[in-house]
Amino acid sequence: MSTVPPEEVPFLADLGLALADDGDTLQLVLQPRHLNRRGVAHGGLLMTLLDAALTRAARHADTADHAVATVELKTSFLQPGRGTLLARGHCVHRSGTLAFCEATVNDTEGHPVARASATLRYLRGAAPDTP
């Protein structure tokens, strides 16, 4: 099983998303371009972080290393995101074709910023995601 590091996906690299030192957590240092009018993390950015963490969790649960596609995503915004954000997901259950995953974005003090649950489909016959 291999997962594409976020810095190898052009869109995620452009955002500045990278793996934290633990190798499992996605990390993003917020920049002015990431903020909304209130000066906090834009909701779309938070959804992107969550989707990347969810996809990573689904890929980790798949020994065949299939590409995955998000089918459904439910997001809850808990409090404004500031500073450095950390996203981590886990697979709750998987079948032969689907993964049911959850993810959370926290700030560096451990406060939850946003969370999501998603259904992801394993793409049979599709090559793993490549840059």
N, CA, C and O atoms as CSV, one atom per row, in Angstrom:
chain,resi,resn,atom,element,x,y,z
A,1,MET,N,N,0.842,-1.177,0.000
A,1,MET,CA,C,0.000,0.000,0.000
A,1,MET,C,C,0.885,1.236,0.000
A,1,MET,O,O,1.816,1.358,0.796
A,2,SER,N,N,0.576,2.138,-0.901
A,2,SER,CA,C,1.288,3.411,-0.893
A,2,SER,C,C,0.261,4.516,-1.020
A,2,SER,O,O,-0.779,4.345,-1.657
A,3,THR,N,N,0.554,5.623,-0.423
A,3,THR,CA,C,-0.318,6.773,-0.584
A,3,THR,C,C,0.512,7.897,-1.157
A,3,THR,O,O,1.701,8.025,-0.862
A,4,VAL,N,N,-0.107,8.690,-1.958
A,4,VAL,CA,C,0.580,9.813,-2.575
A,4,VAL,C,C,0.752,10.906,-1.534
A,4,VAL,O,O,-0.235,11.399,-0.988
A,5,PRO,N,N,1.987,11.292,-1.252
A,5,PRO,CA,C,2.173,12.397,-0.305
A,5,PRO,C,C,1.455,13.644,-0.817
A,5,PRO,O,O,1.449,13.892,-2.022
A,6,PRO,N,N,0.855,14.426,0.064
A,6,PRO,CA,C,0.086,15.584,-0.386
A,6,PRO,C,C,0.911,16.562,-1.215
A,6,PRO,O,O,0.379,17.238,-2.096
A,7,GLU,N,N,2.201,16.635,-0.936
A,7,GLU,CA,C,3.019,17.574,-1.700
A,7,GLU,C,C,3.231,17.108,-3.141
A,7,GLU,O,O,3.744,17.873,-3.958
A,8,GLU,N,N,2.848,15.866,-3.473
A,8,GLU,CA,C,2.962,15.369,-4.844
A,8,GLU,C,C,1.666,15.533,-5.637
A,8,GLU,O,O,1.636,15.230,-6.829
A,9,VAL,N,N,0.611,16.000,-5.007
A,9,VAL,CA,C,-0.646,16.303,-5.696
A,9,VAL,C,C,-0.627,17.806,-5.953
A,9,VAL,O,O,-0.657,18.588,-5.003
A,10,PRO,N,N,-0.579,18.225,-7.214
A,10,PRO,CA,C,-0.382,19.653,-7.509
A,10,PRO,C,C,-1.308,20.601,-6.755
A,10,PRO,O,O,-0.847,21.618,-6.237
A,11,PHE,N,N,-2.596,20.297,-6.679
A,11,PHE,CA,C,-3.529,21.191,-5.991
A,11,PHE,C,C,-3.180,21.312,-4.510
A,11,PHE,O,O,-3.159,22.415,-3.962
A,12,LEU,N,N,-2.907,20.181,-3.865
A,12,LEU,CA,C,-2.578,20.195,-2.444
A,12,LEU,C,C,-1.224,20.854,-2.202
A,12,LEU,O,O,-1.041,21.561,-1.210
A,13,ALA,N,N,-0.284,20.624,-3.101
A,13,ALA,CA,C,1.028,21.276,-2.982
A,13,ALA,C,C,0.879,22.788,-3.106
A,13,ALA,O,O,1.537,23.539,-2.385
A,14,ASP,N,N,0.015,23.238,-4.018
A,14,ASP,CA,C,-0.207,24.669,-4.199
A,14,ASP,C,C,-0.780,25.307,-2.934
A,14,ASP,O,O,-0.497,26.468,-2.637
A,15,LEU,N,N,-1.579,24.553,-2.197
A,15,LEU,CA,C,-2.126,25.056,-0.941
A,15,LEU,C,C,-1.067,25.102,0.161
A,15,LEU,O,O,-1.195,25.863,1.119
A,16,GLY,N,N,-0.025,24.286,0.020
A,16,GLY,CA,C,1.010,24.202,1.045
A,16,GLY,C,C,0.802,23.036,2.000
A,16,GLY,O,O,1.444,22.978,3.048
A,17,LEU,N,N,-0.082,22.106,1.656
A,17,LEU,CA,C,-0.362,20.956,2.499
A,17,LEU,C,C,0.806,19.981,2.455
A,17,LEU,O,O,1.338,19.688,1.384
A,18,ALA,N,N,1.201,19.483,3.611
A,18,ALA,CA,C,2.324,18.545,3.702
A,18,ALA,C,C,2.050,17.554,4.821
A,18,ALA,O,O,1.142,17.744,5.630
A,19,LEU,N,N,2.843,16.502,4.856
A,19,LEU,CA,C,2.766,15.545,5.960
A,19,LEU,C,C,3.520,16.087,7.153
A,19,LEU,O,O,4.615,16.632,7.014
A,20,ALA,N,N,2.930,15.934,8.327
A,20,ALA,CA,C,3.611,16.306,9.567
A,20,ALA,C,C,4.680,15.257,9.856
A,20,ALA,O,O,4.750,14.233,9.175
A,21,ASP,N,N,5.497,15.505,10.845
A,21,ASP,CA,C,6.602,14.619,11.184
A,21,ASP,C,C,6.167,13.196,11.529
A,21,ASP,O,O,6.942,12.258,11.347
A,22,ASP,N,N,4.938,13.021,12.026
A,22,ASP,CA,C,4.492,11.673,12.390
A,22,ASP,C,C,4.164,10.811,11.172
A,22,ASP,O,O,3.969,9.604,11.317
A,23,GLY,N,N,4.097,11.401,9.977
A,23,GLY,CA,C,3.837,10.660,8.755
A,23,GLY,C,C,2.387,10.319,8.499
A,23,GLY,O,O,2.067,9.772,7.444
A,24,ASP,N,N,1.494,10.626,9.436
A,24,ASP,CA,C,0.072,10.316,9.278
A,24,ASP,C,C,-0.817,11.543,9.270
A,24,ASP,O,O,-1.931,11.498,8.749
A,25,THR,N,N,-0.346,12.629,9.834
A,25,THR,CA,C,-1.142,13.839,9.968
A,25,THR,C,C,-0.798,14.804,8.844
A,25,THR,O,O,0.373,14.999,8.518
A,26,LEU,N,N,-1.825,15.406,8.255
A,26,LEU,CA,C,-1.621,16.439,7.252
A,26,LEU,C,C,-1.508,17.782,7.966
A,26,LEU,O,O,-2.237,18.044,8.923
A,27,GLN,N,N,-0.613,18.613,7.511
A,27,GLN,CA,C,-0.339,19.889,8.183
A,27,GLN,C,C,-0.381,21.030,7.180
A,27,GLN,O,O,0.119,20.912,6.061
A,28,LEU,N,N,-0.984,22.133,7.598
A,28,LEU,CA,C,-1.037,23.327,6.762
A,28,LEU,C,C,-0.836,24.559,7.630
A,28,LEU,O,O,-1.584,24.801,8.576
A,29,VAL,N,N,0.173,25.322,7.295
A,29,VAL,CA,C,0.403,26.608,7.958
A,29,VAL,C,C,-0.410,27.639,7.178
A,29,VAL,O,O,-0.135,27.893,6.005
A,30,LEU,N,N,-1.404,28.229,7.826
A,30,LEU,CA,C,-2.288,29.173,7.143
A,30,LEU,C,C,-1.511,30.403,6.667
A,30,LEU,O,O,-0.668,30.952,7.377
A,31,GLN,N,N,-1.825,30.807,5.451
A,31,GLN,CA,C,-1.267,31.996,4.819
A,31,GLN,C,C,-2.424,32.947,4.508
A,31,GLN,O,O,-3.578,32.516,4.520
A,32,PRO,N,N,-2.159,34.206,4.234
A,32,PRO,CA,C,-3.246,35.145,3.908
A,32,PRO,C,C,-4.171,34.648,2.792
A,32,PRO,O,O,-5.369,34.930,2.827
A,33,ARG,N,N,-3.652,33.930,1.823
A,33,ARG,CA,C,-4.481,33.439,0.705
A,33,ARG,C,C,-5.488,32.371,1.138
A,33,ARG,O,O,-6.424,32.076,0.396
A,34,HIS,N,N,-5.309,31.787,2.327
A,34,HIS,CA,C,-6.193,30.745,2.840
A,34,HIS,C,C,-7.368,31.292,3.659
A,34,HIS,O,O,-8.245,30.532,4.071
A,35,LEU,N,N,-7.384,32.586,3.889
A,35,LEU,CA,C,-8.328,33.162,4.844
A,35,LEU,C,C,-9.558,33.753,4.176
A,35,LEU,O,O,-9.528,34.149,3.011
A,36,ASN,N,N,-10.641,33.801,4.944
A,36,ASN,CA,C,-11.846,34.472,4.468
A,36,ASN,C,C,-11.821,35.933,4.932
A,36,ASN,O,O,-10.808,36.399,5.451
A,37,ARG,N,N,-12.910,36.639,4.750
A,37,ARG,CA,C,-12.961,38.067,5.110
A,37,ARG,C,C,-12.813,38.321,6.604
A,37,ARG,O,O,-12.447,39.423,7.015
A,38,ARG,N,N,-13.095,37.310,7.419
A,38,ARG,CA,C,-12.961,37.466,8.867
A,38,ARG,C,C,-11.548,37.157,9.352
A,38,ARG,O,O,-11.263,37.255,10.545
A,39,GLY,N,N,-10.655,36.781,8.418
A,39,GLY,CA,C,-9.268,36.508,8.779
A,39,GLY,C,C,-9.025,35.130,9.371
A,39,GLY,O,O,-8.021,34.919,10.051
A,40,VAL,N,N,-9.933,34.183,9.122
A,40,VAL,CA,C,-9.764,32.804,9.590
A,40,VAL,C,C,-9.832,31.866,8.382
A,40,VAL,O,O,-10.187,32.287,7.281
A,41,ALA,N,N,-9.494,30.607,8.595
A,41,ALA,CA,C,-9.459,29.631,7.506
A,41,ALA,C,C,-10.783,29.602,6.742
A,41,ALA,O,O,-11.854,29.517,7.344
A,42,HIS,N,N,-10.701,29.671,5.427
A,42,HIS,CA,C,-11.869,29.596,4.559
A,42,HIS,C,C,-12.492,28.206,4.666
A,42,HIS,O,O,-11.775,27.209,4.749
A,43,GLY,N,N,-13.817,28.136,4.664
A,43,GLY,CA,C,-14.520,26.861,4.771
A,43,GLY,C,C,-14.148,25.876,3.674
A,43,GLY,O,O,-14.042,24.676,3.924
A,44,GLY,N,N,-13.952,26.376,2.466
A,44,GLY,CA,C,-13.562,25.498,1.363
A,44,GLY,C,C,-12.191,24.883,1.587
A,44,GLY,O,O,-11.946,23.737,1.210
A,45,LEU,N,N,-11.307,25.640,2.197
A,45,LEU,CA,C,-9.981,25.117,2.537
A,45,LEU,C,C,-10.117,24.004,3.569
A,45,LEU,O,O,-9.477,22.960,3.445
A,46,LEU,N,N,-10.949,24.222,4.589
A,46,LEU,CA,C,-11.150,23.196,5.606
A,46,LEU,C,C,-11.731,21.923,4.991
A,46,LEU,O,O,-11.334,20.817,5.358
A,47,MET,N,N,-12.666,22.077,4.059
A,47,MET,CA,C,-13.233,20.899,3.402
A,47,MET,C,C,-12.184,20.170,2.577
A,47,MET,O,O,-12.196,18.941,2.507
A,48,THR,N,N,-11.283,20.908,1.956
A,48,THR,CA,C,-10.204,20.280,1.205
A,48,THR,C,C,-9.275,19.506,2.126
A,48,THR,O,O,-8.880,18.386,1.802
A,49,LEU,N,N,-8.920,20.083,3.272
A,49,LEU,CA,C,-8.081,19.377,4.244
A,49,LEU,C,C,-8.767,18.093,4.713
A,49,LEU,O,O,-8.137,17.038,4.793
A,50,LEU,N,N,-10.047,18.189,5.018
A,50,LEU,CA,C,-10.792,17.018,5.463
A,50,LEU,C,C,-10.853,15.957,4.364
A,50,LEU,O,O,-10.646,14.774,4.636
A,51,ASP,N,N,-11.131,16.364,3.143
A,51,ASP,CA,C,-11.208,15.414,2.033
A,51,ASP,C,C,-9.869,14.715,1.823
A,51,ASP,O,O,-9.838,13.510,1.573
A,52,ALA,N,N,-8.775,15.441,1.920
A,52,ALA,CA,C,-7.449,14.833,1.765
A,52,ALA,C,C,-7.191,13.822,2.878
A,52,ALA,O,O,-6.640,12.753,2.619
A,53,ALA,N,N,-7.579,14.142,4.111
A,53,ALA,CA,C,-7.385,13.217,5.231
A,53,ALA,C,C,-8.285,11.987,5.086
A,53,ALA,O,O,-7.862,10.874,5.399
A,54,LEU,N,N,-9.508,12.175,4.617
A,54,LEU,CA,C,-10.429,11.068,4.414
A,54,LEU,C,C,-9.943,10.137,3.311
A,54,LEU,O,O,-9.989,8.915,3.450
A,55,THR,N,N,-9.481,10.725,2.223
A,55,THR,CA,C,-8.946,9.930,1.117
A,55,THR,C,C,-7.742,9.126,1.571
A,55,THR,O,O,-7.608,7.948,1.242
A,56,ARG,N,N,-6.873,9.768,2.326
A,56,ARG,CA,C,-5.680,9.091,2.855
A,56,ARG,C,C,-6.096,7.912,3.745
A,56,ARG,O,O,-5.501,6.837,3.664
A,57,ALA,N,N,-7.105,8.107,4.587
A,57,ALA,CA,C,-7.577,7.031,5.461
A,57,ALA,C,C,-8.137,5.865,4.647
A,57,ALA,O,O,-7.861,4.707,4.959
A,58,ALA,N,N,-8.907,6.154,3.623
A,58,ALA,CA,C,-9.463,5.095,2.775
A,58,ALA,C,C,-8.354,4.341,2.057
A,58,ALA,O,O,-8.406,3.117,1.937
A,59,ARG,N,N,-7.353,5.068,1.580
A,59,ARG,CA,C,-6.225,4.420,0.886
A,59,ARG,C,C,-5.432,3.544,1.851
A,59,ARG,O,O,-4.974,2.470,1.461
A,60,HIS,N,N,-5.262,3.973,3.091
A,60,HIS,CA,C,-4.545,3.166,4.085
A,60,HIS,C,C,-5.285,1.862,4.392
A,60,HIS,O,O,-4.656,0.858,4.726
A,61,ALA,N,N,-6.610,1.869,4.281
A,61,ALA,CA,C,-7.415,0.686,4.590
A,61,ALA,C,C,-7.485,-0.295,3.428
A,61,ALA,O,O,-8.077,-1.366,3.564
A,62,ASP,N,N,-6.897,0.047,2.294
A,62,ASP,CA,C,-6.990,-0.763,1.076
A,62,ASP,C,C,-5.634,-1.360,0.735
A,62,ASP,O,O,-4.729,-0.644,0.307
A,63,THR,N,N,-5.490,-2.661,0.920
A,63,THR,CA,C,-4.220,-3.318,0.625
A,63,THR,C,C,-3.950,-3.423,-0.872
A,63,THR,O,O,-2.807,-3.642,-1.272
A,64,ALA,N,N,-4.978,-3.273,-1.708
A,64,ALA,CA,C,-4.792,-3.370,-3.158
A,64,ALA,C,C,-4.359,-2.046,-3.778
A,64,ALA,O,O,-4.054,-1.999,-4.970
A,65,ASP,N,N,-4.326,-0.974,-2.998
A,65,ASP,CA,C,-3.848,0.328,-3.460
A,65,ASP,C,C,-4.640,0.893,-4.638
A,65,ASP,O,O,-4.063,1.393,-5.604
A,66,HIS,N,N,-5.962,0.807,-4.548
A,66,HIS,CA,C,-6.817,1.404,-5.577
A,66,HIS,C,C,-6.905,2.921,-5.396
A,66,HIS,O,O,-6.731,3.444,-4.295
A,67,ALA,N,N,-7.170,3.591,-6.472
A,67,ALA,CA,C,-7.528,5.004,-6.386
A,67,ALA,C,C,-8.905,5.081,-5.719
A,67,ALA,O,O,-9.670,4.117,-5.751
A,68,VAL,N,N,-9.211,6.225,-5.119
A,68,VAL,CA,C,-10.514,6.395,-4.477
A,68,VAL,C,C,-11.149,7.694,-4.934
A,68,VAL,O,O,-10.466,8.632,-5.346
A,69,ALA,N,N,-12.470,7.728,-4.852
A,69,ALA,CA,C,-13.224,8.939,-5.169
A,69,ALA,C,C,-14.231,9.187,-4.057
A,69,ALA,O,O,-14.883,8.255,-3.586
A,70,THR,N,N,-14.358,10.424,-3.644
A,70,THR,CA,C,-15.327,10.786,-2.620
A,70,THR,C,C,-16.720,10.757,-3.231
A,70,THR,O,O,-16.973,11.405,-4.246
A,71,VAL,N,N,-17.627,10.000,-2.609
A,71,VAL,CA,C,-19.006,9.881,-3.071
A,71,VAL,C,C,-19.895,10.856,-2.313
A,71,VAL,O,O,-20.780,11.485,-2.893
A,72,GLU,N,N,-19.651,10.975,-1.005
A,72,GLU,CA,C,-20.493,11.808,-0.143
A,72,GLU,C,C,-19.613,12.339,0.980
A,72,GLU,O,O,-18.746,11.631,1.493
A,73,LEU,N,N,-19.846,13.606,1.359
A,73,LEU,CA,C,-19.034,14.249,2.392
A,73,LEU,C,C,-19.933,15.147,3.238
A,73,LEU,O,O,-20.611,16.031,2.714
A,74,LYS,N,N,-19.933,14.914,4.547
A,74,LYS,CA,C,-20.683,15.758,5.471
A,74,LYS,C,C,-19.682,16.449,6.375
A,74,LYS,O,O,-18.850,15.799,7.007
A,75,THR,N,N,-19.766,17.769,6.433
A,75,THR,CA,C,-18.795,18.557,7.185
A,75,THR,C,C,-19.496,19.396,8.253
A,75,THR,O,O,-20.570,19.952,8.022
A,76,SER,N,N,-18.872,19.472,9.414
A,76,SER,CA,C,-19.322,20.361,10.485
A,76,SER,C,C,-18.173,21.293,10.835
A,76,SER,O,O,-17.056,20.844,11.094
A,77,PHE,N,N,-18.451,22.597,10.841
A,77,PHE,CA,C,-17.454,23.598,11.213
A,77,PHE,C,C,-17.672,23.916,12.691
A,77,PHE,O,O,-18.764,24.324,13.087
A,78,LEU,N,N,-16.632,23.730,13.504
A,78,LEU,CA,C,-16.784,23.825,14.951
A,78,LEU,C,C,-16.317,25.157,15.522
A,78,LEU,O,O,-16.973,25.714,16.403
A,79,GLN,N,N,-15.196,25.673,15.035
A,79,GLN,CA,C,-14.701,26.976,15.469
A,79,GLN,C,C,-13.710,27.485,14.432
A,79,GLN,O,O,-13.222,26.711,13.608
A,80,PRO,N,N,-13.409,28.775,14.464
A,80,PRO,CA,C,-12.501,29.344,13.460
A,80,PRO,C,C,-11.121,28.695,13.494
A,80,PRO,O,O,-10.582,28.387,14.557
A,81,GLY,N,N,-10.567,28.496,12.304
A,81,GLY,CA,C,-9.229,27.932,12.181
A,81,GLY,C,C,-8.196,29.038,12.041
A,81,GLY,O,O,-8.341,29.942,11.218
A,82,ARG,N,N,-7.139,28.953,12.866
A,82,ARG,CA,C,-6.059,29.943,12.841
A,82,ARG,C,C,-4.721,29.236,12.966
A,82,ARG,O,O,-4.643,28.116,13.470
A,83,GLY,N,N,-3.674,29.896,12.504
A,83,GLY,CA,C,-2.319,29.376,12.699
A,83,GLY,C,C,-2.024,28.167,11.838
A,83,GLY,O,O,-2.203,28.203,10.620
A,84,THR,N,N,-1.574,27.098,12.467
A,84,THR,CA,C,-1.276,25.847,11.772
A,84,THR,C,C,-2.410,24.867,12.042
A,84,THR,O,O,-2.851,24.701,13.179
A,85,LEU,N,N,-2.874,24.218,10.971
A,85,LEU,CA,C,-3.967,23.255,11.090
A,85,LEU,C,C,-3.446,21.851,10.824
A,85,LEU,O,O,-2.574,21.638,9.982
A,86,LEU,N,N,-4.003,20.899,11.565
A,86,LEU,CA,C,-3.613,19.497,11.464
A,86,LEU,C,C,-4.845,18.662,11.150
A,86,LEU,O,O,-5.857,18.763,11.844
A,87,ALA,N,N,-4.770,17.844,10.116
A,87,ALA,CA,C,-5.907,17.018,9.705
A,87,ALA,C,C,-5.513,15.545,9.770
A,87,ALA,O,O,-4.428,15.147,9.346
A,88,ARG,N,N,-6.424,14.760,10.310
A,88,ARG,CA,C,-6.160,13.329,10.423
A,88,ARG,C,C,-7.465,12.580,10.247
A,88,ARG,O,O,-8.498,12.981,10.783
A,89,GLY,N,N,-7.417,11.485,9.490
A,89,GLY,CA,C,-8.609,10.683,9.256
A,89,GLY,C,C,-8.391,9.239,9.639
A,89,GLY,O,O,-7.261,8.791,9.829
A,90,HIS,N,N,-9.498,8.513,9.749
A,90,HIS,CA,C,-9.421,7.072,9.984
A,90,HIS,C,C,-10.615,6.403,9.308
A,90,HIS,O,O,-11.674,7.006,9.130
A,91,CYS,N,N,-10.417,5.164,8.945
A,91,CYS,CA,C,-11.468,4.387,8.300
A,91,CYS,C,C,-12.280,3.674,9.372
A,91,CYS,O,O,-11.739,2.909,10.169
A,92,VAL,N,N,-13.579,3.933,9.381
A,92,VAL,CA,C,-14.486,3.323,10.354
A,92,VAL,C,C,-14.874,1.924,9.897
A,92,VAL,O,O,-14.953,0.997,10.704
A,93,HIS,N,N,-15.117,1.777,8.589
A,93,HIS,CA,C,-15.527,0.495,8.018
A,93,HIS,C,C,-15.249,0.529,6.527
A,93,HIS,O,O,-15.334,1.579,5.889
A,94,ARG,N,N,-14.917,-0.632,5.979
A,94,ARG,CA,C,-14.767,-0.718,4.526
A,94,ARG,C,C,-15.384,-2.003,4.034
A,94,ARG,O,O,-15.383,-3.025,4.721
A,95,SER,N,N,-15.911,-1.927,2.829
A,95,SER,CA,C,-16.417,-3.114,2.151
A,95,SER,C,C,-15.514,-3.334,0.948
A,95,SER,O,O,-14.444,-2.732,0.855
A,96,GLY,N,N,-15.933,-4.182,0.039
A,96,GLY,CA,C,-15.120,-4.425,-1.137
A,96,GLY,C,C,-15.018,-3.221,-2.061
A,96,GLY,O,O,-14.042,-3.079,-2.798
A,97,THR,N,N,-16.021,-2.357,-2.024
A,97,THR,CA,C,-16.031,-1.220,-2.948
A,97,THR,C,C,-16.098,0.144,-2.275
A,97,THR,O,O,-15.830,1.162,-2.914
A,98,LEU,N,N,-16.454,0.181,-0.986
A,98,LEU,CA,C,-16.645,1.459,-0.300
A,98,LEU,C,C,-15.847,1.537,0.992
A,98,LEU,O,O,-15.567,0.521,1.629
A,99,ALA,N,N,-15.488,2.754,1.366
A,99,ALA,CA,C,-14.877,3.009,2.671
A,99,ALA,C,C,-15.701,4.096,3.354
A,99,ALA,O,O,-16.113,5.067,2.720
A,100,PHE,N,N,-15.934,3.923,4.639
A,100,PHE,CA,C,-16.652,4.898,5.450
A,100,PHE,C,C,-15.633,5.462,6.434
A,100,PHE,O,O,-15.149,4.754,7.317
A,101,CYS,N,N,-15.317,6.737,6.273
A,101,CYS,CA,C,-14.210,7.339,7.022
A,101,CYS,C,C,-14.648,8.602,7.755
A,101,CYS,O,O,-15.656,9.222,7.418
A,102,GLU,N,N,-13.859,8.966,8.772
A,102,GLU,CA,C,-14.071,10.197,9.528
A,102,GLU,C,C,-12.742,10.929,9.626
A,102,GLU,O,O,-11.679,10.309,9.622
A,103,ALA,N,N,-12.810,12.254,9.713
A,103,ALA,CA,C,-11.596,13.060,9.842
A,103,ALA,C,C,-11.886,14.300,10.673
A,103,ALA,O,O,-13.023,14.762,10.769
A,104,THR,N,N,-10.836,14.815,11.263
A,104,THR,CA,C,-10.930,16.031,12.068
A,104,THR,C,C,-9.776,16.951,11.716
A,104,THR,O,O,-8.658,16.500,11.468
A,105,VAL,N,N,-10.060,18.253,11.697
A,105,VAL,CA,C,-9.017,19.281,11.599
A,105,VAL,C,C,-8.939,19.942,12.969
A,105,VAL,O,O,-9.947,20.400,13.507
A,106,ASN,N,N,-7.734,19.988,13.526
A,106,ASN,CA,C,-7.491,20.630,14.821
A,106,ASN,C,C,-6.457,21.731,14.645
A,106,ASN,O,O,-5.705,21.742,13.671
A,107,ASP,N,N,-6.427,22.657,15.599
A,107,ASP,CA,C,-5.313,23.608,15.630
A,107,ASP,C,C,-4.182,22.957,16.432
A,107,ASP,O,O,-4.348,21.845,16.934
A,108,THR,N,N,-3.059,23.620,16.557
A,108,THR,CA,C,-1.907,23.016,17.225
A,108,THR,C,C,-2.097,22.867,18.733
A,108,THR,O,O,-1.320,22.173,19.389
A,109,GLU,N,N,-3.109,23.506,19.278
A,109,GLU,CA,C,-3.408,23.338,20.702
A,109,GLU,C,C,-4.390,22.188,20.936
A,109,GLU,O,O,-4.781,21.915,22.071
A,110,GLY,N,N,-4.783,21.520,19.854
A,110,GLY,CA,C,-5.696,20.384,19.967
A,110,GLY,C,C,-7.160,20.724,19.905
A,110,GLY,O,O,-8.007,19.842,20.047
A,111,HIS,N,N,-7.483,22.006,19.694
A,111,HIS,CA,C,-8.894,22.398,19.595
A,111,HIS,C,C,-9.461,21.961,18.247
A,111,HIS,O,O,-8.837,22.201,17.213
A,112,PRO,N,N,-10.626,21.328,18.239
A,112,PRO,CA,C,-11.226,20.913,16.968
A,112,PRO,C,C,-11.757,22.119,16.194
A,112,PRO,O,O,-12.456,22.969,16.746
A,113,VAL,N,N,-11.417,22.178,14.924
A,113,VAL,CA,C,-11.837,23.265,14.041
A,113,VAL,C,C,-12.986,22.802,13.144
A,113,VAL,O,O,-13.965,23.524,12.953
A,114,ALA,N,N,-12.859,21.595,12.600
A,114,ALA,CA,C,-13.893,21.037,11.721
A,114,ALA,C,C,-13.779,19.521,11.744
A,114,ALA,O,O,-12.725,18.966,12.056
A,115,ARG,N,N,-14.875,18.864,11.409
A,115,ARG,CA,C,-14.844,17.408,11.302
A,115,ARG,C,C,-15.745,16.986,10.161
A,115,ARG,O,O,-16.637,17.728,9.748
A,116,ALA,N,N,-15.505,15.786,9.657
A,116,ALA,CA,C,-16.294,15.310,8.524
A,116,ALA,C,C,-16.404,13.796,8.565
A,116,ALA,O,O,-15.574,13.104,9.155
A,117,SER,N,N,-17.445,13.308,7.927
A,117,SER,CA,C,-17.576,11.883,7.647
A,117,SER,C,C,-17.839,11.771,6.153
A,117,SER,O,O,-18.443,12.655,5.546
A,118,ALA,N,N,-17.381,10.677,5.575
A,118,ALA,CA,C,-17.507,10.538,4.126
A,118,ALA,C,C,-17.637,9.081,3.728
A,118,ALA,O,O,-17.218,8.169,4.441
A,119,THR,N,N,-18.231,8.901,2.566
A,119,THR,CA,C,-18.248,7.618,1.881
A,119,THR,C,C,-17.339,7.772,0.673
A,119,THR,O,O,-17.481,8.713,-0.108
A,120,LEU,N,N,-16.416,6.854,0.528
A,120,LEU,CA,C,-15.479,6.892,-0.601
A,120,LEU,C,C,-15.566,5.569,-1.358
A,120,LEU,O,O,-15.734,4.508,-0.757
A,121,ARG,N,N,-15.452,5.643,-2.663
A,121,ARG,CA,C,-15.530,4.448,-3.507
A,121,ARG,C,C,-14.138,4.092,-3.996
A,121,ARG,O,O,-13.375,4.945,-4.449
A,122,TYR,N,N,-13.826,2.794,-3.892
A,122,TYR,CA,C,-12.590,2.292,-4.481
A,122,TYR,C,C,-12.812,2.137,-5.978
A,122,TYR,O,O,-13.795,1.535,-6.408
A,123,LEU,N,N,-11.914,2.670,-6.751
A,123,LEU,CA,C,-12.027,2.652,-8.208
A,123,LEU,C,C,-11.297,1.424,-8.755
A,123,LEU,O,O,-10.083,1.448,-8.962
A,124,ARG,N,N,-12.039,0.376,-8.979
A,124,ARG,CA,C,-11.473,-0.873,-9.487
A,124,ARG,C,C,-10.924,-0.673,-10.886
A,124,ARG,O,O,-11.558,-0.041,-11.730
A,125,GLY,N,N,-9.760,-1.210,-11.119
A,125,GLY,CA,C,-9.146,-1.097,-12.440
A,125,GLY,C,C,-8.472,0.231,-12.686
A,125,GLY,O,O,-7.778,0.387,-13.691
A,126,ALA,N,N,-8.655,1.192,-11.802
A,126,ALA,CA,C,-8.029,2.495,-11.970
A,126,ALA,C,C,-6.654,2.461,-11.318
A,126,ALA,O,O,-6.467,1.862,-10.259
A,127,ALA,N,N,-5.730,3.089,-11.944
A,127,ALA,CA,C,-4.391,3.186,-11.379
A,127,ALA,C,C,-4.438,4.072,-10.137
A,127,ALA,O,O,-5.280,4.963,-10.034
A,128,PRO,N,N,-3.528,3.820,-9.195
A,128,PRO,CA,C,-3.475,4.715,-8.032
A,128,PRO,C,C,-3.258,6.147,-8.486
A,128,PRO,O,O,-2.728,6.405,-9.567
A,129,ASP,N,N,-3.681,7.074,-7.630
A,129,ASP,CA,C,-3.495,8.494,-7.939
A,129,ASP,C,C,-2.031,8.757,-8.226
A,129,ASP,O,O,-1.150,8.288,-7.506
A,130,THR,N,N,-1.782,9.506,-9.275
A,130,THR,CA,C,-0.415,9.884,-9.611
A,130,THR,C,C,-0.354,11.379,-9.799
A,130,THR,O,O,-1.353,12.015,-10.137
A,131,PRO,N,N,0.808,11.937,-9.581
A,131,PRO,CA,C,0.931,13.399,-9.759
A,131,PRO,C,C,0.696,13.801,-11.203
A,131,PRO,O,O,0.759,14.986,-11.532
